[in-house]
Amino acid sequence: MSLGVVLVLGGALLVVSNPPTLTFGWFACAPLSEETYAPLGENPWSSLFPPAAIAGWVSLLVGLLLWAFCAGWLVGRRRRPAD
């Protein structure tokens, strides 16, 4: 149960501390060289979902699943009163 608390709090902290950043803009002048600029291999989703934020969401999800498992296990362990 305490592992679930740690995972949920740690995941929430990672998500809050790594907000998505949008990087776009307009460049008014063309480069002076003959080379063309093409950002090869750049993932457009990486600015919206940084790896630390993804790890935070996964940790949060695993922690909540662990809480749900523990709650179900505790409810299932309750004994019925003797008649």
Secondary structure, 3 states (H helix, E strand, C coil): CHHHHHHHHHHHHHHHHCCCCCCCCCCCCCCCCCCCCCCCCCCCCCCCCCHHHHHHHHHHHHHHHHHHHHHHHHHHHCCCCCC
